[in-house]
């Protein structure tokens, strides 16, 4: 007879998982865990067995848990970081000196617990980014002795021949080389949008420069490494990001801003109480009821609630400070390609040059021929044709000249589709001049054009563009309505394309043809005029600007690893309008946190005055403080 042991195995696995989690939790947060255990055991002994033993358990807990907090707070004071910890430190010291163990243990739990909450929130969100940050160039394929070996990017030497497969990130700066057949010049198609902001992939020929971090969207090709890893474009941008992060001024925690004035008031009242009563107990009572639970607990709990609410919407907040600041945006800056727009070529329109062939016929015939091509724009044409006509006919005698165009026969007609280069091989100069005059039309400014020819006659033009994301216009209007002072576009794309997009979405300020350092400098200039500057982008060229902005927001769904690493907030969903949700959640979260702070500080102030006259013993003060803790926590949980 066979028995199924799976339920027992599951229980065993569950126990192992729980034990592992518990050990990790204790290792990360030893002081609050130790203090809670000490409080429980001390209470059991004090009230049910021997109060002296219980008291000594509390004393031991207070000393072991409190001394590290005292040390850390003194270290912060030496480094001129004055925070809510000072009151807690004074309360712990006073509790030790006056032999009032129970109130001291409560303060240790409260203080260390607040720190653990903040740390927990940070760890939870950073874990969601691991997969995202694995996309930077780390591996390369080197060709050596007619063999291909996988190597680390840092092992590449100048002059190495590298093979870049379809879909690979180009690992290093270099140049395209001639293939095995020296008579044929290799052409490749590279997506540089993450680096330059240009949405249309670029065609590269032998000798053209290739940059690390860009993507091969065509066939496999070979290249020669011109620079070492640390000297390549991607590494330069990483260096810029690191430097920008170091120069970025630290943001003061919301709780610490209140602690600056609340701390001296508390110290004054505690000494005032000592002068009235002449008892050290009074100082401890004032410090215990003054220990700002509303500052220690309200903000991290509300922030964790806000972070979790964002996470449910696919918005990853890396720190509570980022959530605090993003809702106070005074200037919001957008990258264009991949952020405001989709960042990939889309058919805007099809122009028929003669009445004999309409735009639908042009799309059908172009789609049939292009379905055998691997070029990104060919895929766009094919998809559009398939959506309209379903299954497409396979052309005869198909031929592709990489980066130039394609040709094939369809029902006896010779169809050629390609760029301006292919027209130069077919038409006479005057006829070519007449066709190219069309490009001077404003409708084609900054656009990519594909010319369709049937039997050596130009019949149509397919116009490609980059489509604005749905909801962007209303998002911009929303920002204006909530008081954002300046909205701006910073783009690496051409002036014409940037101007068109800016006008369509209602943004008056834009800059174009920008390099990564140009975007960085533009953000620095804005920060001199505005306190809170928010930058939203997705590309490698956006990373330095994201790092130096007050809050950087990266488009993580299709963005680059370096931009996600540089940013403070990452949108895992491919929807830039989620920035509006982020701002709204931030405003509500901070409103709830401040509400708890105001009520908590008000109550603490009242109880401090009562305690200063000796009406509240330290133990009673600890109970009152715990009741305030519960009220503050319940209110802060509304931010979820």
VEXDREN-2710 file (C-alpha; in Angstrom, 1 decimal):
% VEXDREN-2710
k/r/px/py/pz
1/UNK/0.0/0.0/0.0
2/UNK/1.3/3.4/-0.9
3/UNK/0.9/6.5/1.3
4/UNK/0.9/10.0/0.1
5/UNK/3.4/12.0/2.3
6/UNK/2.9/15.3/0.5
7/UNK/0.9/17.0/3.3
8/UNK/3.7/16.2/5.8
9/UNK/6.4/17.4/3.3
10/UNK/4.5/20.7/2.9
11/UNK/4.3/21.2/6.7
12/UNK/8.0/20.4/7.0
13/UNK/8.8/22.9/4.2
14/UNK/6.5/25.5/5.8
15/UNK/8.3/25.1/9.1
16/UNK/11.7/25.4/7.4
17/UNK/10.6/28.6/5.6
18/UNK/9.2/30.1/8.8
19/UNK/12.3/29.3/10.8
20/UNK/14.5/30.8/8.1
21/UNK/12.4/33.9/8.0
22/UNK/12.4/34.2/11.8
23/UNK/16.2/33.9/12.0
24/UNK/16.7/36.5/9.2
25/UNK/14.2/38.8/11.0
26/UNK/16.0/38.5/14.3
27/UNK/19.4/39.1/12.6
28/UNK/18.1/42.3/10.9
29/UNK/16.1/43.7/13.8
30/UNK/17.7/42.3/17.0
31/UNK/17.0/45.2/19.4
32/UNK/13.2/45.5/19.0
33/UNK/12.8/41.7/19.1
34/UNK/15.1/41.4/22.2
35/UNK/13.3/44.3/23.9
36/UNK/9.8/42.8/23.3
37/UNK/10.9/39.4/24.7
38/UNK/12.5/41.1/27.7
39/UNK/9.3/43.1/28.3
40/UNK/7.1/39.9/28.2
41/UNK/9.3/37.8/30.4
42/UNK/9.9/40.6/32.9
43/UNK/6.2/41.2/33.1
44/UNK/5.4/37.5/33.7
45/UNK/8.0/37.3/36.5
46/UNK/7.0/40.7/38.0
47/UNK/3.3/40.0/38.3
48/UNK/3.1/36.3/38.6
49/UNK/6.3/35.0/40.3
50/UNK/8.9/37.4/41.8
51/UNK/8.8/41.2/41.1
52/UNK/12.5/41.6/41.9
53/UNK/13.5/39.1/39.2
54/UNK/11.1/40.7/36.8
55/UNK/12.6/44.1/37.6
56/UNK/16.1/42.8/36.9
57/UNK/15.0/41.3/33.6
58/UNK/13.7/44.8/32.6
59/UNK/17.0/46.4/33.8
60/UNK/19.0/43.9/31.7
61/UNK/16.8/44.5/28.7
62/UNK/17.0/48.3/29.1
63/UNK/20.8/48.3/29.3
64/UNK/21.4/45.8/26.4
65/UNK/18.8/47.4/24.2
66/UNK/19.2/51.0/25.2
67/UNK/23.0/51.5/25.1
68/UNK/23.3/51.0/21.3
69/UNK/20.5/53.5/20.8
70/UNK/22.4/56.0/23.0
71/UNK/25.6/55.4/21.1
72/UNK/23.9/55.8/17.7
73/UNK/22.2/59.0/18.8
74/UNK/25.4/60.5/20.1
75/UNK/27.1/59.6/16.8
76/UNK/24.4/61.5/14.9
77/UNK/24.7/64.5/17.2
78/UNK/28.5/64.6/16.5
79/UNK/27.7/64.5/12.8
80/UNK/25.1/67.3/13.3
81/UNK/22.1/65.2/12.6
82/UNK/19.5/66.2/15.1
83/UNK/16.4/64.1/15.1
84/UNK/13.6/62.6/17.2
85/UNK/16.2/60.1/18.7
86/UNK/17.5/62.7/21.1
87/UNK/14.4/62.7/23.3
88/UNK/14.3/58.8/23.3
89/UNK/18.0/58.8/24.3
90/UNK/17.5/61.2/27.2
91/UNK/14.5/59.1/28.4
92/UNK/16.6/55.9/28.3
93/UNK/19.5/57.5/30.2
94/UNK/17.2/59.0/32.8
95/UNK/15.4/55.6/33.2
96/UNK/18.8/53.9/33.8
97/UNK/19.9/56.5/36.3
98/UNK/16.6/56.5/38.2
99/UNK/16.2/52.7/38.1
100/UNK/12.9/53.0/36.3
101/UNK/13.3/50.0/34.1
102/UNK/9.7/49.4/32.7
103/UNK/9.3/52.9/31.1
104/UNK/12.8/52.6/29.7
105/UNK/12.1/49.3/28.0
106/UNK/8.9/50.7/26.5
107/UNK/11.0/53.6/25.0
108/UNK/13.6/51.1/23.6
109/UNK/10.8/49.2/21.9
110/UNK/9.2/52.3/20.5
111/UNK/12.5/53.8/19.2
112/UNK/14.1/50.7/17.7
113/UNK/10.7/49.6/16.3
114/UNK/10.3/52.8/14.4
115/UNK/13.7/52.3/12.8
116/UNK/12.9/48.7/11.9
117/UNK/9.7/49.8/10.2
118/UNK/11.6/52.3/8.0
119/UNK/14.2/49.6/7.2
120/UNK/11.5/47.1/6.4
121/UNK/9.9/49.4/3.9
122/UNK/13.2/50.1/2.1
123/UNK/14.1/46.4/1.9
124/UNK/10.6/45.4/0.6
125/UNK/10.7/47.8/-2.4
126/UNK/14.3/47.3/-3.4
127/UNK/13.8/43.5/-3.7
128/UNK/11.3/44.2/-6.5
129/UNK/14.0/45.7/-8.7
130/UNK/16.5/42.9/-8.9
131/UNK/15.2/41.5/-12.2
132/UNK/15.0/45.0/-13.7
133/UNK/18.7/45.8/-12.9
134/UNK/20.0/42.7/-14.7
135/UNK/19.7/44.3/-18.1
136/UNK/23.0/46.2/-18.3
137/UNK/25.8/45.0/-20.6
138/UNK/27.6/42.3/-18.7
139/UNK/28.4/39.6/-21.2
140/UNK/29.9/39.7/-24.7
141/UNK/30.6/37.1/-27.4
142/UNK/34.2/37.3/-28.7
143/UNK/35.3/35.7/-31.9
144/UNK/38.7/34.0/-31.7
145/UNK/40.2/31.4/-34.0
146/UNK/36.8/30.9/-35.7
147/UNK/35.3/30.1/-32.3
148/UNK/32.8/32.2/-30.3
149/UNK/33.4/32.4/-26.6
150/UNK/31.2/34.1/-24.0
151/UNK/33.2/36.5/-21.9
152/UNK/32.7/39.2/-19.2
153/UNK/32.4/42.7/-20.6
154/UNK/35.4/43.8/-18.4
155/UNK/37.6/41.2/-20.2
156/UNK/37.2/42.8/-23.6
157/UNK/40.4/44.3/-25.1
158/UNK/40.7/46.9/-27.8
159/UNK/40.8/45.3/-31.2
160/UNK/38.7/42.2/-30.1
161/UNK/36.3/41.0/-32.7
162/UNK/32.8/40.7/-31.1
163/UNK/29.7/39.0/-32.4
164/UNK/26.4/40.8/-31.6
165/UNK/23.4/38.6/-32.0
166/UNK/19.8/39.8/-32.8
167/UNK/18.3/41.4/-29.6
168/UNK/21.7/41.7/-27.9
169/UNK/22.9/44.8/-26.1
170/UNK/26.0/46.1/-27.7
171/UNK/28.5/45.5/-24.9
172/UNK/31.3/48.1/-25.8
173/UNK/32.0/51.1/-28.0
174/UNK/33.3/50.0/-31.4
175/UNK/32.7/50.0/-35.1
176/UNK/31.0/47.7/-37.6
177/UNK/33.3/45.6/-39.8
178/UNK/33.1/43.8/-43.1
179/UNK/31.8/40.3/-42.9
180/UNK/33.4/37.1/-44.1
181/UNK/32.8/38.0/-47.8
182/UNK/34.9/41.1/-48.2
183/UNK/33.0/42.1/-51.3
184/UNK/29.9/42.6/-49.3
185/UNK/29.6/45.5/-46.9
186/UNK/27.7/44.6/-43.8
187/UNK/24.8/46.8/-42.8
188/UNK/23.0/46.5/-39.4
189/UNK/20.0/48.0/-37.7
190/UNK/20.6/49.4/-34.2
191/UNK/18.1/50.8/-31.8
192/UNK/19.8/53.9/-30.2
193/UNK/16.6/55.4/-28.7
194/UNK/17.7/54.7/-25.1
195/UNK/20.9/56.7/-25.8
196/UNK/19.9/59.4/-28.3
197/UNK/16.1/59.6/-27.9
198/UNK/15.5/59.0/-31.6
199/UNK/12.6/56.5/-32.0
200/UNK/13.5/55.2/-35.4
201/UNK/16.3/52.5/-35.5
202/UNK/19.5/53.5/-37.3
203/UNK/21.0/51.7/-40.2
204/UNK/24.7/51.2/-39.8
205/UNK/27.3/50.3/-42.4
206/UNK/30.8/49.1/-42.2
207/UNK/33.0/51.6/-40.3
208/UNK/30.1/53.3/-38.5
209/UNK/30.4/53.8/-34.8
210/UNK/28.5/51.5/-32.4
211/UNK/27.8/52.5/-28.7
212/UNK/27.5/50.3/-25.6
213/UNK/24.0/49.9/-24.2
214/UNK/22.2/50.2/-27.6
215/UNK/20.4/47.2/-29.0
216/UNK/20.8/45.2/-32.2
217/UNK/17.3/44.9/-33.7
218/UNK/18.5/43.5/-37.0
219/UNK/20.6/40.5/-38.1
220/UNK/23.7/39.3/-36.3
221/UNK/26.9/41.3/-37.1
222/UNK/30.5/41.6/-36.2
223/UNK/32.2/44.6/-34.6
224/UNK/35.7/45.6/-33.4
225/UNK/36.1/47.0/-29.8
226/UNK/37.5/50.5/-29.9
227/UNK/37.4/51.1/-26.1
228/UNK/37.7/49.3/-22.9
229/UNK/34.6/48.7/-20.8
230/UNK/35.3/51.5/-18.3
231/UNK/35.9/54.0/-21.2
232/UNK/32.7/53.2/-23.2
233/UNK/29.6/55.3/-23.4
234/UNK/27.6/53.2/-21.0
235/UNK/30.3/53.3/-18.3
236/UNK/30.7/57.1/-18.7
237/UNK/27.0/57.5/-18.1
238/UNK/27.2/55.2/-15.0
239/UNK/30.0/57.4/-13.7
240/UNK/27.9/60.5/-14.2
241/UNK/25.0/58.8/-12.3
242/UNK/27.3/57.9/-9.4
243/UNK/28.7/61.5/-9.2
244/UNK/25.2/63.0/-9.5
245/UNK/23.9/60.8/-6.6
246/UNK/26.9/61.8/-4.5
247/UNK/26.2/65.5/-5.1
248/UNK/22.5/65.2/-4.5
249/UNK/21.6/67.0/-1.3
250/UNK/20.1/64.7/1.4
251/UNK/16.4/65.2/2.0
252/UNK/15.4/65.8/5.6
253/UNK/12.8/63.4/7.0
254/UNK/9.4/64.9/7.8
255/UNK/9.6/63.7/11.4
256/UNK/13.0/65.3/11.9
257/UNK/11.7/68.7/10.8
258/UNK/9.3/68.7/13.8
259/UNK/11.9/67.3/16.1
260/UNK/14.1/70.4/15.7
261/UNK/11.7/72.5/17.7
262/UNK/9.9/69.8/19.8
263/UNK/13.2/68.5/21.3
264/UNK/14.3/71.7/23.0
265/UNK/10.7/72.4/24.3
266/UNK/10.6/68.9/25.8
267/UNK/14.0/69.4/27.6
268/UNK/12.9/72.8/28.9
269/UNK/9.6/71.3/30.3
270/UNK/11.4/68.4/31.9
271/UNK/13.8/70.7/33.8
272/UNK/10.9/73.0/34.7
273/UNK/9.1/70.0/36.2
274/UNK/12.3/69.0/38.2
275/UNK/12.5/72.5/39.6
276/UNK/8.8/72.3/40.7
277/UNK/8.9/68.8/42.2
278/UNK/12.6/68.3/43.0
279/UNK/12.3/64.7/41.8
280/UNK/14.3/63.0/39.0
281/UNK/11.2/60.9/38.4
282/UNK/9.5/64.0/37.1
283/UNK/12.1/64.4/34.4
284/UNK/11.6/60.8/33.3
285/UNK/7.8/61.2/33.4
286/UNK/8.0/64.2/31.1
287/UNK/10.5/62.5/28.7
288/UNK/8.4/59.3/28.6
289/UNK/5.1/61.0/27.7
290/UNK/7.1/63.3/25.3
291/UNK/8.8/60.5/23.5
292/UNK/7.4/61.4/20.1
293/UNK/5.6/58.2/19.1
294/UNK/3.7/60.2/16.5
295/UNK/7.0/61.2/15.0
296/UNK/8.6/57.7/15.4
297/UNK/5.6/55.6/14.2
298/UNK/3.2/57.8/12.3
299/UNK/5.5/58.7/9.4
300/UNK/7.0/55.2/8.7
301/UNK/3.6/53.4/9.0
302/UNK/1.9/55.9/6.7
303/UNK/4.8/55.8/4.3
304/UNK/4.8/52.0/4.2
305/UNK/1.0/52.2/3.5
306/UNK/1.6/54.6/0.7
307/UNK/4.5/52.5/-0.7
308/UNK/2.3/49.3/-0.6
309/UNK/-0.6/51.2/-2.3
310/UNK/1.8/52.3/-5.1
311/UNK/3.2/48.8/-5.4
312/UNK/-0.3/47.5/-6.1
313/UNK/-0.5/49.9/-9.1
314/UNK/2.9/48.8/-10.4
315/UNK/4.8/51.8/-8.9
316/UNK/8.0/50.9/-7.0
317/UNK/9.0/53.5/-4.4
318/UNK/12.6/53.0/-3.3
319/UNK/12.5/55.2/-0.2
320/UNK/10.0/57.0/2.0
321/UNK/11.8/60.2/1.4
322/UNK/11.0/59.9/-2.3
323/UNK/7.3/59.4/-1.6
324/UNK/7.4/62.5/0.7
325/UNK/9.0/64.7/-1.9
326/UNK/7.2/63.7/-5.1
327/UNK/3.9/65.1/-4.0
328/UNK/5.5/68.6/-3.6
329/UNK/6.7/68.8/-7.2
330/UNK/7.2/72.4/-8.4
331/UNK/8.8/71.5/-11.8
332/UNK/8.2/68.3/-13.7
333/UNK/10.5/67.3/-16.5
334/UNK/9.9/64.6/-19.1
335/UNK/12.0/62.8/-21.6
336/UNK/10.2/62.5/-24.9
337/UNK/11.0/59.2/-26.6
338/UNK/9.7/56.2/-24.7
339/UNK/8.2/58.4/-22.0
340/UNK/5.8/60.9/-23.5
341/UNK/5.7/58.7/-26.7
342/UNK/5.9/54.9/-27.1
343/UNK/9.4/55.1/-28.4
344/UNK/8.8/52.7/-31.4
345/UNK/8.0/53.5/-35.0
346/UNK/4.3/53.5/-35.9
347/UNK/2.6/54.2/-39.3
348/UNK/1.1/57.7/-39.1
349/UNK/-0.2/57.8/-42.6
350/UNK/0.1/56.4/-46.2
351/UNK/0.3/58.9/-49.0
352/UNK/-0.8/57.8/-52.5
353/UNK/1.1/59.6/-55.3
354/UNK/-1.4/58.5/-58.0
355/UNK/-5.1/58.0/-58.1
356/UNK/-4.6/54.6/-59.7
357/UNK/-3.3/53.0/-56.5
358/UNK/-5.0/53.9/-53.2
359/UNK/-3.4/53.8/-49.7
360/UNK/-5.1/50.5/-48.8
361/UNK/-3.6/48.8/-51.9
362/UNK/-0.2/50.3/-51.0
363/UNK/-0.5/48.9/-47.4
364/UNK/-1.5/45.4/-48.7
365/UNK/1.3/45.1/-51.3
366/UNK/3.9/46.5/-48.9
367/UNK/2.8/44.2/-46.1
368/UNK/3.0/41.1/-48.3
369/UNK/6.6/41.9/-49.3
370/UNK/7.8/43.2/-45.9
371/UNK/6.7/40.1/-44.0
372/UNK/9.9/38.3/-45.0
373/UNK/12.1/41.2/-43.7
374/UNK/13.5/41.4/-40.2
375/UNK/13.7/45.2/-40.1
376/UNK/11.7/46.9/-37.3
377/UNK/9.7/49.1/-39.7
378/UNK/9.0/46.0/-41.8
379/UNK/7.4/44.4/-38.8
380/UNK/5.2/47.5/-38.3
381/UNK/4.0/47.5/-41.9
382/UNK/3.3/43.7/-41.8
383/UNK/1.4/44.0/-38.5
384/UNK/-0.7/46.8/-39.8
385/UNK/-1.5/44.9/-43.0
386/UNK/-2.4/41.7/-41.1
387/UNK/-4.7/43.6/-38.8
388/UNK/-6.6/44.9/-41.9
389/UNK/-6.4/42.0/-44.3
390/UNK/-5.6/38.9/-42.2
391/UNK/-3.4/36.3/-43.9
392/UNK/-0.9/37.8/-46.5
393/UNK/0.4/36.4/-49.7
394/UNK/4.1/35.3/-49.8
395/UNK/6.0/37.2/-52.5
396/UNK/8.2/35.5/-55.1
397/UNK/11.9/36.2/-55.6
398/UNK/12.2/38.1/-52.4
399/UNK/15.5/40.0/-51.9
400/UNK/16.6/42.3/-49.1
401/UNK/19.4/44.8/-49.0
402/UNK/20.0/45.3/-45.3
403/UNK/19.4/48.8/-44.2
404/UNK/18.3/49.9/-47.7
405/UNK/15.1/48.1/-48.7
406/UNK/13.4/45.0/-50.0
407/UNK/11.9/43.8/-53.3
408/UNK/9.8/40.9/-54.5
409/UNK/7.2/39.9/-57.1
410/UNK/3.5/39.8/-56.2
411/UNK/1.0/38.6/-58.9
412/UNK/3.5/39.5/-61.6
413/UNK/4.2/43.0/-60.2
414/UNK/7.7/44.0/-59.2
415/UNK/7.4/45.8/-55.8
416/UNK/10.3/47.7/-54.2
417/UNK/10.1/49.3/-50.8
418/UNK/12.9/51.3/-49.2
419/UNK/14.5/54.5/-48.2
420/UNK/15.8/57.3/-50.3
421/UNK/18.9/55.2/-51.1
422/UNK/16.9/52.7/-53.0
423/UNK/15.2/55.4/-55.1
424/UNK/18.6/56.8/-56.2
425/UNK/19.2/53.4/-57.9
426/UNK/15.9/53.4/-59.8
427/UNK/14.9/56.9/-60.9
428/UNK/16.5/59.6/-63.0
429/UNK/17.7/62.7/-61.2
430/UNK/14.8/65.0/-62.2
431/UNK/12.2/62.4/-61.3
432/UNK/13.9/61.7/-58.0
433/UNK/14.1/65.4/-57.3
434/UNK/10.3/65.7/-57.8
435/UNK/9.6/62.9/-55.4
436/UNK/12.0/64.2/-52.7
437/UNK/10.5/67.6/-52.9
438/UNK/7.6/66.1/-51.0
439/UNK/9.9/65.7/-48.0
440/UNK/10.0/69.5/-47.6
441/UNK/6.3/69.4/-46.6
442/UNK/5.8/70.2/-42.9
443/UNK/3.9/66.9/-42.7
444/UNK/7.1/65.0/-43.1
445/UNK/9.5/67.0/-40.9
446/UNK/11.4/64.8/-38.6
447/UNK/9.6/61.7/-40.0
448/UNK/11.0/58.5/-41.4
449/UNK/9.7/57.7/-44.9
450/UNK/9.4/54.4/-46.8
451/UNK/8.9/54.7/-50.6
452/UNK/6.8/52.1/-52.3
453/UNK/7.4/51.4/-56.0
454/UNK/5.5/49.1/-58.4
455/UNK/7.1/48.2/-61.7
456/UNK/9.7/50.9/-61.4
457/UNK/7.1/53.6/-60.7
458/UNK/6.7/55.4/-57.3
459/UNK/3.2/54.9/-56.1
460/UNK/3.2/55.9/-52.4
461/UNK/5.0/56.9/-49.3
462/UNK/4.5/55.3/-45.9
463/UNK/5.1/57.9/-43.1
464/UNK/6.4/56.7/-39.8
465/UNK/6.3/58.6/-36.5
466/UNK/6.3/58.1/-32.8
467/UNK/2.8/58.1/-31.2
468/UNK/2.0/60.0/-28.1
469/UNK/0.8/57.8/-25.2
470/UNK/-2.8/57.8/-24.3
471/UNK/-3.7/60.2/-21.5
472/UNK/-0.6/62.4/-21.7
473/UNK/-2.4/65.6/-22.6
474/UNK/-4.9/65.2/-19.7
475/UNK/-1.9/64.3/-17.4
476/UNK/-0.2/67.6/-18.3
477/UNK/-3.4/69.5/-17.7
478/UNK/-3.8/67.8/-14.3
479/UNK/-0.3/68.9/-13.3
480/UNK/-1.1/72.5/-14.2
481/UNK/-4.3/72.4/-12.2
482/UNK/-2.5/71.3/-9.0
483/UNK/0.0/74.1/-9.2
484/UNK/3.1/72.7/-10.8
485/UNK/5.0/75.8/-11.9
486/UNK/6.9/74.5/-14.9
487/UNK/6.5/71.5/-17.1
488/UNK/9.4/70.8/-19.6
489/UNK/10.6/68.3/-22.2
490/UNK/14.3/67.4/-22.4
491/UNK/14.9/65.3/-25.5
492/UNK/17.9/63.8/-27.4
493/UNK/15.7/63.8/-30.5
494/UNK/15.6/66.5/-33.2
495/UNK/14.3/70.0/-32.6
496/UNK/11.4/69.5/-35.1
497/UNK/10.2/66.2/-33.5
498/UNK/10.5/67.7/-30.0
499/UNK/8.6/70.8/-31.0
500/UNK/5.7/68.9/-32.6
501/UNK/5.3/66.7/-29.5
502/UNK/5.5/69.6/-27.1
503/UNK/2.8/71.5/-29.0
504/UNK/0.5/68.5/-29.1
505/UNK/0.5/67.9/-25.4
506/UNK/0.5/71.6/-24.3
507/UNK/4.0/72.0/-23.0
508/UNK/5.6/75.4/-23.8
509/UNK/9.2/74.6/-22.7
510/UNK/11.4/72.1/-24.3
511/UNK/15.0/71.4/-25.3
512/UNK/16.2/69.1/-28.0
513/UNK/19.4/67.4/-29.4
514/UNK/20.6/66.9/-25.8
515/UNK/23.4/64.6/-24.7
516/UNK/23.2/62.9/-21.3
517/UNK/25.4/65.7/-19.7
518/UNK/23.1/68.3/-21.3
519/UNK/20.1/66.9/-19.6
520/UNK/22.0/66.7/-16.3
521/UNK/23.0/70.4/-16.5
522/UNK/19.4/71.4/-17.4
523/UNK/18.1/69.7/-14.3
524/UNK/20.8/71.4/-12.2
525/UNK/19.7/74.8/-13.5
526/UNK/16.0/74.0/-12.7
527/UNK/17.0/73.1/-9.2
528/UNK/18.4/76.6/-8.6
529/UNK/14.9/78.0/-9.4
530/UNK/12.7/75.3/-7.8
531/UNK/13.0/73.3/-4.6
532/UNK/11.5/70.1/-5.9
533/UNK/12.3/69.1/-9.5
534/UNK/10.9/65.7/-10.7
535/UNK/12.4/64.0/-13.8
536/UNK/10.7/61.2/-15.7
537/UNK/12.6/59.2/-18.3
538/UNK/13.5/55.7/-19.6
539/UNK/16.7/55.8/-21.5
540/UNK/20.4/55.5/-20.8
541/UNK/20.7/59.2/-21.6
542/UNK/18.2/60.1/-18.9
543/UNK/20.0/58.3/-16.1
544/UNK/22.3/61.2/-14.9
545/UNK/19.3/63.6/-14.9
546/UNK/17.2/61.1/-13.0
547/UNK/20.0/60.7/-10.4
548/UNK/20.4/64.5/-9.8
549/UNK/16.7/65.4/-9.7
550/UNK/15.0/65.8/-6.4
551/UNK/13.0/62.7/-7.4
552/UNK/13.8/60.7/-10.5
553/UNK/11.0/58.5/-12.0
554/UNK/12.0/55.7/-14.4
555/UNK/9.9/53.9/-16.9
556/UNK/10.9/50.4/-15.9
557/UNK/8.6/48.2/-18.1
558/UNK/10.7/48.8/-21.3
559/UNK/13.3/51.2/-19.9
560/UNK/17.0/50.6/-19.3
561/UNK/18.7/49.1/-16.2
562/UNK/20.8/52.1/-15.5
563/UNK/17.8/54.5/-15.6
564/UNK/15.9/52.2/-13.1
565/UNK/19.0/52.1/-10.9
566/UNK/19.5/55.9/-11.0
567/UNK/15.8/56.7/-10.3
568/UNK/14.1/57.0/-6.9
569/UNK/10.8/55.6/-8.3
570/UNK/10.3/53.0/-11.0
571/UNK/7.0/52.5/-13.0
572/UNK/6.9/48.7/-13.7
573/UNK/3.8/49.3/-15.9
574/UNK/4.3/50.9/-19.3
575/UNK/2.1/53.9/-18.4
576/UNK/3.5/57.3/-17.8
577/UNK/0.2/58.6/-16.5
578/UNK/0.9/56.5/-13.3
579/UNK/2.9/59.6/-12.3
580/UNK/-0.4/61.3/-11.4
581/UNK/-1.3/58.4/-9.1
582/UNK/2.1/58.6/-7.5
583/UNK/1.6/62.3/-6.8
584/UNK/-1.9/61.8/-5.4
585/UNK/-0.8/58.9/-3.2
586/UNK/2.1/61.0/-1.9
587/UNK/-0.1/63.9/-1.0
588/UNK/-2.6/61.7/0.8
589/UNK/0.1/59.8/2.6
590/UNK/1.8/62.9/3.9
591/UNK/-1.5/64.4/4.9
592/UNK/-2.3/61.4/7.1
593/UNK/1.2/61.4/8.5
594/UNK/1.0/65.1/9.4
595/UNK/-2.4/64.6/10.9
596/UNK/-1.0/61.9/13.2
597/UNK/2.0/64.1/14.0
598/UNK/-0.1/67.1/14.9
599/UNK/-2.5/65.2/17.1
600/UNK/0.3/63.2/18.7
601/UNK/2.5/66.2/19.5
602/UNK/-0.5/68.1/20.8
603/UNK/-1.4/65.2/23.2
604/UNK/2.3/64.8/24.2
605/UNK/2.5/68.5/25.0
606/UNK/-0.6/68.4/27.3
607/UNK/0.7/65.3/29.1
608/UNK/4.1/66.9/29.5
609/UNK/2.6/69.8/31.3
610/UNK/0.6/67.6/33.6
611/UNK/3.6/65.3/34.2
612/UNK/5.8/68.4/35.0
613/UNK/3.7/69.0/38.1
614/UNK/4.3/65.4/39.3
615/UNK/0.8/64.1/38.5
616/UNK/1.9/61.3/36.2
617/UNK/4.4/58.6/37.4
618/UNK/6.8/57.2/34.8
619/UNK/5.0/53.8/34.6
620/UNK/1.6/55.5/34.1
621/UNK/3.4/57.7/31.5
622/UNK/4.6/54.6/29.7
623/UNK/1.0/53.3/29.5
624/UNK/-0.3/56.6/28.3
625/UNK/2.4/56.6/25.6
626/UNK/1.5/53.1/24.5
627/UNK/-2.2/54.2/24.2
628/UNK/-1.1/57.1/22.0
629/UNK/1.0/54.7/20.0
630/UNK/-2.0/52.6/19.2
631/UNK/-4.1/55.6/18.2
632/UNK/-1.3/56.9/16.0
633/UNK/-0.8/53.5/14.3
634/UNK/-4.5/53.1/13.6
635/UNK/-4.7/56.5/12.0
636/UNK/-1.6/56.0/10.0
637/UNK/-2.9/52.7/8.6
638/UNK/-5.5/54.7/6.6
639/UNK/-2.7/55.4/4.1
640/UNK/-2.8/51.8/2.8
END
